[in-house]
Amino acid sequence: MTYPDMEEMIAESMTLLMERSNKLNSKDQSAIGQEFREWLTEGFCLDELLTFYVS
């Protein structure tokens, strides 16, 4: 089963995140880039992606 609306929302969110990351220092930009590479190569669990951790 596919969720086209969910996929579009994730794509838009990732685009906005990458645009905002341009304002970060290079170390933080690198860390975000590494996370994206891991998601692309290893995949991700949608439930984990959508879980918010509150401390």
Secondary structure, 3 states (H helix, E strand, C coil): CCCHHHHHHHHHHHHHHHHHHCCCCHHHHHHHHHHHHHHHHHCCCHHHHCCCCCC
